[in-house]
Amino acid sequence: MTATLRPSAVLRAVRAAGTDAPALYALSVPFMRSGALRERTPDAYRRAGDTFLMVRAEDGAAPGRLDACVALRALAPEAGRPSTGLLHNLCVRTGRQGAGLGSLLVTAVLAEARRRGLRALVTATTGGGELFLRHGFREITAAAAPAEWAAGLDPARHSRVFTREI
C-alpha cells in the first residue's frame, strides 16, 4: 500500500521484522503512558513483531525513523462467527498525525486481512473512532464482539469497539 503525502514523499506500509521490535516498542510507549494503549513489555513486541505493519519516514527529515505502526492477528475461531482478525496497536508518531498515515495503515491492514482469508475485523479505541468510521467500521457493543477477545477488554478504559466485514 502506498500513499502520497507530499510530492516528495511516497510512503509505504511494510511488514515489520523481529529486528523492528525495539522501534515498535519505542513508538508505542507514549501511547501506553497516555492510556491509549495497554501496557506491554518490550518482550511482547519481540514476540509479536511479525504481526505489525509499519511506515518509516522517507522524507529526508529522519530517513528510516518509524513513524507509524499497526498490528493484525487472527482471533480464535468461534462457532457462528466469520473468521475475524484483531486490528490493534495503531500508533502514529506525534508530529506525523493528520498526515494520512493512520489511513494508510488501516487500508494496508484491510488488504492483509483479505489476503489471509479473514472475513471481519474488530478493534477497540479509547479515542473517538473517527478513523475507523471513515474506513467502513461500525461501532458495536463489547457483547457483540468475539467473546474471547471481548472478555479481555478492561471496562475501566471505556473503550469503544468497532467491527467491519471484509
Backbone torsions as a table, in degrees:
resi	resn	phi	psi	omega
1	MET	NA	138.7	176.7
2	THR	-131.4	157.4	175.3
3	ALA	-144.7	138.1	176.6
4	THR	-96.7	117.9	-178.6
5	LEU	-99.6	-36.4	175.7
6	ARG	-144.2	159.2	179.5
7	PRO	-54.5	-28.7	-177.1
8	SER	-93.7	-4.7	-174.1
9	ALA	-130.1	113.0	171.9
10	VAL	-110.9	119.9	-176.7
11	LEU	-108.5	147.8	-179.2
12	ARG	-128.5	144.3	170.1
13	ALA	-86.3	125.3	-179.3
14	VAL	-126.0	156.9	179.1
15	ARG	-73.2	136.3	177.1
16	ALA	-77.0	156.9	174.7
17	ALA	-116.2	169.5	179.4
18	GLY	-56.0	-33.5	-179.5
19	THR	-70.3	-12.2	179.1
20	ASP	-86.0	-7.2	-175.6
21	ALA	-54.3	-45.1	179.4
22	PRO	-60.8	-38.6	179.3
23	ALA	-70.5	-37.7	176.9
24	LEU	-62.3	-44.6	178.6
25	TYR	-62.8	-47.6	-178.5
26	ALA	-60.1	-41.0	178.0
27	LEU	-65.0	-34.9	-175.8
28	SER	-79.5	-24.2	-174.4
29	VAL	-54.0	-48.3	-179.9
30	PRO	-59.9	-31.9	179.4
31	PHE	-74.3	-33.4	174.2
32	MET	-67.3	-44.1	-179.3
33	ARG	-62.5	-35.0	-179.1
34	SER	-78.6	-13.9	-177.1
35	GLY	93.1	-1.7	179.1
36	ALA	-71.3	-28.2	175.8
37	LEU	-121.3	151.6	172.4
38	ARG	-69.5	149.4	176.0
39	GLU	-63.7	132.8	174.1
40	ARG	-138.2	154.7	-179.7
41	THR	-90.1	161.4	173.6
42	PRO	-55.7	-34.6	179.3
43	ASP	-63.0	-35.4	177.5
44	ALA	-61.3	-37.0	178.1
45	TYR	-72.2	-33.1	175.8
46	ARG	-65.6	-42.7	-178.7
47	ARG	-67.9	-33.3	-174.4
48	ALA	-106.3	8.2	-173.9
49	GLY	-52.1	-38.1	-177.1
50	ASP	-78.7	-0.2	175.1
51	THR	-91.1	-1.6	-175.3
52	PHE	-96.7	145.6	163.9
53	LEU	-110.2	149.2	-176.4
54	MET	-146.6	162.9	176.5
55	VAL	-125.7	126.2	176.8
56	ARG	-104.5	146.4	178.0
57	ALA	-61.9	135.3	176.7
58	GLU	-133.3	19.8	-172.8
59	ASP	-99.9	9.0	178.2
60	GLY	90.4	-23.4	-178.8
61	ALA	-67.2	-44.1	179.5
62	ALA	-154.2	70.0	-175.5
63	PRO	-53.4	132.1	177.9
64	GLY	88.5	-11.9	178.9
65	ARG	-64.9	138.3	177.6
66	LEU	-75.9	119.0	-177.7
67	ASP	-103.0	-24.4	-176.2
68	ALA	-161.0	152.5	176.8
69	CYS	-153.1	161.9	174.7
70	VAL	-156.6	151.7	178.3
71	ALA	-119.0	152.0	176.9
72	LEU	-136.1	126.0	172.9
73	ARG	-137.9	147.3	177.9
74	ALA	-77.1	137.1	175.6
75	LEU	-87.4	157.7	177.6
76	ALA	-60.0	139.8	179.3
77	PRO	-60.8	144.3	175.4
78	GLU	-127.5	136.8	179.7
79	ALA	-57.2	135.0	177.5
80	GLY	78.0	6.2	-177.8
81	ARG	-124.0	141.2	177.3
82	PRO	-66.4	159.8	176.7
83	SER	-59.8	125.7	-169.5
84	THR	-123.3	140.4	175.1
85	GLY	-112.6	157.6	177.9
86	LEU	-108.2	121.2	172.3
87	LEU	-92.4	120.1	-178.1
88	HIS	-149.0	170.2	177.7
89	ASN	57.3	42.0	176.6
90	LEU	-78.6	115.8	-178.4
91	CYS	-133.7	136.1	172.5
92	VAL	-127.5	125.6	-177.2
93	ARG	-53.8	137.8	173.9
94	THR	-55.2	137.4	-176.2
95	GLY	94.8	-16.3	177.5
96	ARG	-114.2	-7.7	178.9
97	GLN	-66.1	143.4	-178.3
98	GLY	86.8	2.3	-179.0
99	ALA	-98.5	5.4	178.1
100	GLY	94.9	2.3	-177.8
101	LEU	-69.2	-38.3	177.0
102	GLY	-61.2	-44.7	177.9
103	SER	-63.6	-41.6	177.4
104	LEU	-57.2	-45.4	-178.6
105	LEU	-70.2	-39.6	178.1
106	VAL	-63.5	-42.8	177.0
107	THR	-60.7	-42.1	179.1
108	ALA	-66.1	-39.3	178.1
109	VAL	-65.4	-41.0	177.6
110	LEU	-60.2	-43.7	178.7
111	ALA	-64.4	-42.8	179.1
112	GLU	-65.3	-40.4	178.3
113	ALA	-62.0	-43.3	176.8
114	ARG	-60.8	-45.5	-178.9
115	ARG	-59.5	-35.3	-178.6
116	ARG	-85.9	0.5	176.7
117	GLY	80.9	15.4	176.4
118	LEU	-75.4	148.5	-176.9
119	ARG	-109.2	-11.5	-179.4
120	ALA	-155.0	158.2	173.9
121	LEU	-127.1	149.1	169.7
122	VAL	-128.0	155.4	175.8
123	THR	-156.4	163.7	175.2
124	ALA	-135.9	147.8	178.6
125	THR	-144.1	148.4	173.3
126	THR	-89.4	-4.7	178.1
127	GLY	-91.9	-164.9	-175.7
128	GLY	-76.8	-23.2	178.2
129	GLY	83.8	9.8	-176.8
130	GLU	-58.6	-39.4	179.2
131	LEU	-58.9	-44.7	-179.6
132	PHE	-67.0	-41.6	177.9
133	LEU	-60.4	-40.3	178.3
134	ARG	-63.3	-23.5	-178.4
135	HIS	-103.0	21.6	172.1
136	GLY	87.1	7.1	174.9
137	PHE	-77.0	158.0	173.8
138	ARG	-130.8	149.0	-179.8
139	GLU	-77.4	139.7	177.2
140	ILE	-134.6	168.2	173.9
141	THR	-80.5	157.6	176.5
142	ALA	-60.2	-32.3	-179.9
143	ALA	-65.6	-23.5	179.7
144	ALA	-88.9	-6.9	-179.5
145	ALA	-85.6	166.3	175.8
146	PRO	-52.6	128.6	-169.6
147	ALA	-59.0	-46.7	-176.5
148	GLU	-61.5	-43.0	179.2
149	TRP	-69.5	-46.9	-177.0
150	ALA	-61.1	-31.2	179.2
151	ALA	-63.2	-24.1	-179.7
152	GLY	-88.6	-3.2	178.7
153	LEU	-71.8	137.0	179.2
154	ASP	-90.8	111.8	-177.9
155	PRO	-58.8	-27.1	-179.2
156	ALA	-67.3	-19.2	-179.9
157	ARG	-80.7	-14.6	179.5
158	HIS	54.3	43.5	-179.9
159	SER	-71.9	147.4	170.2
160	ARG	-97.3	138.7	-176.2
161	VAL	-108.2	136.4	-179.1
162	PHE	-130.6	152.1	175.8
163	THR	-139.3	159.6	174.2
164	ARG	-151.9	133.6	171.8
165	GLU	-79.2	150.5	-178.1
166	ILE	-112.4	NA	NA
